[in-house]
Amino acid sequence: DTNNVTRNDSILNFTVNATDTNGLEVSLNGTPMILSGDGETWFTLNTTSELGCIQEGNCSLTATVTDIAGNVNTTDYTMTVDNTNPVIHSLKSNDNDNVTRNDSVLNFTVNATDTNTISVSLNGTSMNLSEDGDIWYLENTTGFFGCIQDGNCSLTATVTDIAGNVNTTDYTRSEE
């Protein structure tokens, strides 16, 4: 994970670079690591919960390197565990009666918040973040989103945070 934010059930590839002229043992929070083919990179594929970081918040990881003479060196790494879905407060358009033609341009807004960075899309199309930081917007026709027939049309806003937590909400309109 390059953002140092993850869910506690996401499998991550942790690596440690360590060399010594005499054999080494390398572990991460007590979990033995495997030496790769280059002879200096050690790795393990684990979730943070497998390494003892179950709760939300900061997760401290300690890599311990021990040579055959018993000399020890450690280094610490901190990640953030985030298992909470983003919150969607609203999905609206500037059309007050929810009835429109499929070629009318509407301004769709999503009010969404999260502790960490999020991205928002409407029927798979990325929305733009307004300057206030909580409102995401997109101007387009409902036809652009596949609403081309008369009758009800459902739009789905999807909010994803950098840890991969997702929340969705639907918005139904009537097309004329």
ABEGO torsion letter per residue (X at the ends): XAAGBBBAABBBBBBBBBBBABBBBBBBGGBBBBBBAAGABBBBBBBAAAAGBABBEBBBBBBBBBBAAGBBBBBBBBBBBBABBBBBABBBBABAAGBBBAABBBBBBBBBBBABBBBBBBGGBBBBBBAAGABBBBBBBAAAAGBABBEBBBBBBBBBBAAGBBBBBBBBBBBX
